[in-house]
Amino acid sequence: MNTSALIMMITTMTVVISITAYFFYKVLTIPPRPEPDSFSENDEEPR
């Protein structure tokens, strides 16, 4: 493998791993959305 191919491979792997790590970090650190309470939503419905 020549030098330019090795540099291209290392650069590509670094970019892909960096983007993957960034989005994985974003997924782990987002605050959870509050889930609606299904019982309180159904209180006003007539039976």
C-alpha positions in Angstrom: 0.0 0.0 0.0 1.5 3.3 -1.0 1.7 6.4 1.2 -1.2 8.3 -0.3 -3.6 5.3 0.0 -2.6 4.9 3.7 -3.2 8.6 4.4 -6.6 8.5 2.7 -7.6 5.3 4.6 -6.6 6.8 8.0 -8.3 10.1 7.2 -11.5 8.4 6.2 -11.5 6.1 9.2 -10.9 9.1 11.5 -13.7 11.1 10.0 -16.2 8.2 10.2 -15.3 7.3 13.8 -15.5 11.0 14.8 -19.0 11.5 13.3 -20.2 8.2 14.8 -18.9 9.1 18.3 -20.5 12.6 18.0 -23.9 11.3 17.2 -23.6 8.5 19.8 -22.8 11.2 22.4 -25.7 13.3 21.3 -28.1 10.4 21.7 -26.8 9.5 25.2 -27.0 13.1 26.4 -30.4 14.3 25.1 -33.0 14.8 27.9 -35.9 12.4 27.7 -39.2 13.8 26.5 -42.0 13.6 29.0 -44.5 10.9 28.1 -48.2 11.8 28.2 -50.2 10.3 31.0 -52.7 8.2 29.2 -55.1 8.0 32.2 -55.3 11.8 32.6 -56.0 12.2 28.9 -58.9 9.8 29.1 -60.7 11.4 32.1 -62.8 13.8 30.0 -64.0 11.2 27.5 -67.6 10.0 28.0 -68.1 6.3 28.3 
